Amino acid sequence: MSDTAAPICVVDDDASVREAVGSLIRSAGWRAETFASAQEFLASPRTEAPSCLVLDVQLPGLSGLDLQQELAKADVQIPIIFLSGRGDIPMTVRAIKAGALEFLTKPFDDEDLLNAIRQGIAITRGHTPRRQRRNLAQHSFEGITGTSAALRAVLNQVELVAPTESTVLILGETGTGKELIARAIHKRSQRRSRAFVGVNCAAIPQSLVASELFGHERGAFTGALQRRPGRFELAHGGTIFLDEVGDLPAETQIALLRVLQEKQFERVGGNQSIAADVRLIAATNRDLQAAMAAGTFRDDLFYRLNVFPIELPPLRERREDIPMLVEVFINLYASKAGKKIRSIDKNTLALLQSHPWPGNIRELQNVIERSVIVCETENFSLDESWLSRNSLPAGPGDQPLAAQTAAREREMIEANLAATGGRVSGPAGAAAKLGVPPSTLESKIRSLNIDKHRFTFA
């Protein structure tokens, strides 16, 4: 259970929202005080400043932004989390620039709000150095933390495409935050009040993917004892997020293409067309261009998905965000563990910033969580042996393959096998094109279960 001496104040003129947020805060173990207006909050007698302020933007009389300005003028430093009934981008930018910790669009995810509150409490308690506090407040966008140019370019794209109905294809390595970006697009869209349904296509057995996405009729296959709606039906009116879309089997790619072209689908075993009123966001860590060259991904489906592509930078290309992310994760897991961590060992921070992070933000988050669990002092440090070793430099002959993520190796190999008619050896073979010894490529082909013979020219 969390604890804090100072209360968390909630200011919202909607009584139902005010009480719901207050109850959520109390259920997390914190004290909550609620107010119907900014004036009521300012007039309330208090002996201590709140540890955090959850503030509606649109308030009668003095608005939330006005209250933020009044507190700044009085030099009252309270972490502020704004709530808004609409995704107003200029208002968001104005609030964030003025120092707001977070800006959430209603209806918001409970865990997003609780995470923001944890950050606010950590700042108030002094867990975060002043320089880092300022950075944390400068850019937290729907739970996405960072101020690097690479990340700002991505968030600008999110702001542009979110209000539209366009299909979005998010590209990036594993662990770069593709689902966070998808959720940010949904939360800023006209469909934000409806469902966001996520599907990891790679986690579903290929024989069941069509049933999972489109549902099935009773008796459609062995074990189908009753009609079951699919994810597209569950997402009606909202957004469906297809993660790892590059792993879809060929027959499901055809069905998905029909959904995009005709806005309708049929359940497995059925013959009735069902309207698909959904916005589609897809993501993959695969090289779809290489997959198309290899014949494993349909060209026409790619062009339907690739309406508005957003490419996420790997963490190694936004190293300036690492200290900020480290602070966020330390605050999060220290709060959960009931620990006080006030500083970070300088050597640890340097190590974290120099590591290539092949697993990206997810790897960083896991390392921080584990380190917080074993941390027994108020100074955060890291066991270097916990950092992955699979990104160490390889030999010269292996470099072209080793430089790629495991998820992209198959596409690279298959694309080159397709170009060489399945030939591995020789000056015109796939091994020479990839710059690796034929024996190394043969080993890779076996480990990835690639059938090189299907690429042989007729």
Secondary structure, DSSP 8 states (H G I E B T S, - for coil): ----SS-EEEE-S-HHHHHHHHHHHHHTT--EEEESSHHHHHHS--SS--SEEEEESS-SSS-HHHHHHHHHHTT----EEEEESS--HHHHHHHHHTT-SEEEESS--HHHHHHHHHHHHHHHHT-S-HHHHHHHHH-EETTEE---HHHHHHHHHHHHHTTS---EEEE--TTS-HHHHHHHHHHTSTTTTS-EEEEEGGGS-GGGHHHHHH-B-TTSSTT--S-B--HHHHTTTSEEEEETGGG--HHHHHHHHHHHHHSEE--BT----EE---EEEEEESS-HHHHHHHTSS-HHHHHHHTTEEEE---GGG-GGGHHHHHHHHHHHHHHHHT----EE-HHHHHHHHHS--TTHHHHHHHHHHHHHHH--SSEE---GGGS--TTS---GGGHHHHTS-HHHHHHHHHHHHHHTTT--SSTTSHHHHHTS-HHHHHHHHHHTT--GGGGS--
